[in-house]
Amino acid sequence: MFFNNHYRCKNIGPAELKTMKQSGKDFLLLDVRTPQENAAEAIEGSYLIPLQELGHRVQELPRDTEIVIYCRVGNRSAYACAFLAGHGYQVKNLEGGILEWKMAGHPANSGAQI
């Protein structure tokens, strides 16, 4: 996809994210959905910064750790991915978001770390 390649973003699927989680790889899983969406369900171990707050809270994110970003279906996370890549972060976008994650049979819990 031109958009992601231009901004040094890579799309990954649920299987790759699951492998990353199981391998113990050091990365940050970032949820950019709203607090209400997050309270209803979240991927375990994720950190919440709603997309509309990302510009003001970007300093909370580690520069030396890869960040995997997700939202509901992948649109907001693709935008966040491009924004963060443009600011020098190492990022990946969970294609299909939490919906694809759940459709692949992976669990979603209530609420991420805020």
C-alpha positions, 0 to 999 in steps of 0.5 A: 500500500503506497500510503503505508510505504511512504510513511515507513509503516508496515501492515501486520495481521493478527497472526503476526501480532500473536507471534510477537506477543508469544515470543516476548518481543519488546514492543508497545501495543497502542490502542488509538480508539476512544475510551468508550471503545476501549472500556468495552474491549481491548487487546491484552497488554495494550496502552490507550491514547485516543487518536484525537489526543495523540498529538498532545501525548506523543511524548508518552511513547518510547522512541527506542521500542517498536509500536504496533497500533490498532483501532477498530478496523485499521483506519485510525491506526493507519493515520496514527501510524503515518503520524508517528512514523513521520516523527521518527517512531518505529511503527506497525499497523494492525490491519483490520484492527480489533475486529480482525483480531477477534475474527481470527479467534484471539481474545479481547478483554475489557480496558487497556492500560491508560 
